Amino acid sequence: MLSKRPHAKADGEGGRVANMTSWIDEGFVAFDTETTGLDVHEARIVTASTVVFRNGQPESPRTWLIKVDVDIPSAASDVHGITDEISQRDGQEQAQALAEIQESLEKDALPIVSYNAAFDIPILNSNLIRQGLSALTAPAVICPWIIDKQFNKYVRGKNQRRLKPTAERYGLELREEDWHGAQADALVAGRILMAQGAAYAAVRETPPGELSALIEGWRIEQEADFQAWLARQK
């Protein structure tokens, strides 16, 4: 059974651990999407970002704005700020953009960190396949959201698992402008993962491939627990 004991002390901003190295220090790529909707089989990616982290520092940020082939609902535009006009005027062709996103995620064979990986990875794959491209190949997919629910089970208050309140719970100091767009969200997700690595020995000490498999198991258990809770409410 994995330990849930926090590490004694984090060193500096972003949760870097003093005098210790782990797969987190060696590097990972943070990933986020903004989309036309929530159906991973039908929605299109409107913007996406990747940010590589090495030794606790973000580098090589990339962001894509995509010319989508469906209308962007106003509710989605209200979230990410991209309208049909912006997408069609300034966006990159879907197939080219998606191929570049895939290359950015795969080229260094780094673990992929996504705050809601159960959404971002399937929707990327469905968009890739729709364009005749292959599904993403990743050595490990790490979801800080699932990690937070596994190691910090009793968070009280509505919506306190969302990205911003979660970052605040891990002591991250962020400006208001840090909360707009896929690149900002990818940066925050990466910083949360580093803070979790500082707080929980199991996160930094478990090899990323093994941790990825554990996270998928935790996700299934958490969903089953949630469905059981819903059933009790009826």
N, C-alpha and C positions, 0 to 999 in steps of 0.2 A: 504493500500500500504506500502511495506517495505521501511524503511528509508535507504538512501544511504550515510548518513553522516559518515565520518571517525571518529573513536574514537580519543580522543584528543592526546594520546601518547601511543606508545607501550613501554613495559618495557623489555629491554635486547634483546638478540639474539633470533631469531625465532618468534618475534612478540607476546610475552607473555604480557598480560595486567596487569598492576600494580593493586594489591588489588582487583581483580575481579576473579570470577570463572565462568565457563560455561561448557557446555557439552564438549567443546574442551579440557579443563583442565582435566575433568573426564576421558577422554580416547577415542581413536579411533584407528583403524588399517589401516595403509597405505598399498596399494597393487599396484603392477605393474607386467606386463608380457613382455616377448620378445618372438616373434613367428616366424613361417615359412612364414607368409604372412598376408594380410589385410582382407581376407574373413573370417568373424567370424564363418561361417558355416563349412568351410573346413580347415582352418589353424590350426596348432598344436601349443600348448604352448611349447616353448623350455626351457625357464627359467621363474621363477616367484619368487617374494619375498613379504613377509609381514613384517611390522615393527609396533609394538604397540607404541603409544605415550600416556604417562600419565604425567600430570602436565608439559606439554611442553617439555618432555624429551623422546627421542626414547629408546626403550628397546625391548628385545627378538626378534632381527632380525632373519629371516629364509629365506633361498634361496634354491630353487630346480632346479636342472639340470635334464632334462627329456630325456629319450631315445625315440625319436619319431619314428613313423612307416611310415614316408614319407621322401623324400629327402628334405634337407634344401637348398633353392635357394641361390646362391652366393650373391645375392643382400641382402638377409636377414642376412647372415653370416657377410657381410660387416658392418651391423648395430650393431649387438650384439656380434659378435666375436665367435659364436658357429658354428662349422662345423659339417658335418655328422660324421666325425671320432670322434670328441670330444663327441658328443651326444651319439653315440653307445658305445664308450669305457667307458665313465664316468657317463652316465646318469642313473637315477633311472627309473624303470619300470613305464609306464604311469599311470596305474590304481592306484598303490600305492602312487605315487607322487601327483596325483590329489586329492585323498582322504585326504592326509595330508594337502594339500593347503586348501581344503574345511574346514577341522577341524580347522585349524589355523584361518580362517576367521570367523567361526561361534561360536567357543567355549566360548567366553566371551560376545557374543551378542553385540559387539561394532559397532558403525557406521563404514562403510568402506569408506575410502578416496582413490580415484583413479583419477589421472589427466585427463585421458580420459576414464571415466567410461562407456561411450556408446560403447567402444570397449572392454575394459578389462573384464567387467562382462559378456557380451554375449559370448565372446570367451571362457571364463572359463566354462560357462554353456554348450556350445556345446561340449567342450572337456569332461566334466563330463558325459553328457548324452551318448556320443559315447562309453564311457567305462562302461555303465550300472549303473552309479551313478545318484543320484538325483541332481536337479539344486540347486544352492546356495540359502540359506535362510539368508536374511540380514535385520535387523531392519531399516537401512537407508543406502543409497549410496550417498556420497557427492563428487561432481566433481569440483575441484578448477578451472578447465579450463572454465566451464560454468559460475561459479561465477565471474571470471575475466571479461568475455565478458558481463555479466549483469551489473556489477557495474563500469566497466571501459571501456565504449563503444568505445572510440575514440583513440585507440592505432594505431599509424601510423608506417608504415614500413613493409616490407615483412617478414613473418614468426615470427613476434614479439609476437605471442601467444604461441610459442613453450615453452617447459619447461625452458630452460636456460634463454632466455631473460625475461620471465615472472618472474622467481626468482630474476633476477637482478632488475626488476622494483619494486619489493617489498622490495628491500634493503638487500637481503640475500647475504652474502659473502661466496662464495663457491670456493673450489680449483678445479683444472682441473681434479683430480682423482675422484671428486664427480659426474662425468658425464658418468660413464661407468657401464652399467648393470642394471638389474631390481632392485636390492637392493638400489643402488644409486638413481635411479629415484623415488622409493617409499619414501626414506628419504626426497628428495627434495619436492615431492608432499605434504608430511606431514608438512613440514616447510612452504610451501606456504599457506596451509590452516590455519596454526596458524597466519601467517601474515595477512591474510584476516580477521580472527576473530578479530585481533587487529584494523584493519582499518575500518571494517564495523560492526556496532552494530547489524544489522539484522542477520549476519552470526553467531555471538556468542550467540545471545539472542533467536533465533528461535529454538525450539526443533528439534533435528536432523531428526525425522520422517517427520515432517512438512516441514523442509528445503529440504529434499530429494524429496518430491512431488513438491515443488516449482521449484527446479532445473530441474526436468523432463519437467515441463511446459515451463520454460525458454529455454530449449534445443530445444523444438519443435518450439517455436516462433523464435529463432535465426536461425534455419534451414530454416524456411519459409522466413524470411527476406533475407537470403543469396540467396535462389532460386529466389526471386523477383529481387534481385540485378543482378544476372546472366542474367535474362530475359531482363533487361533494357540494358545490354551491347550488346545484339545481334542487 
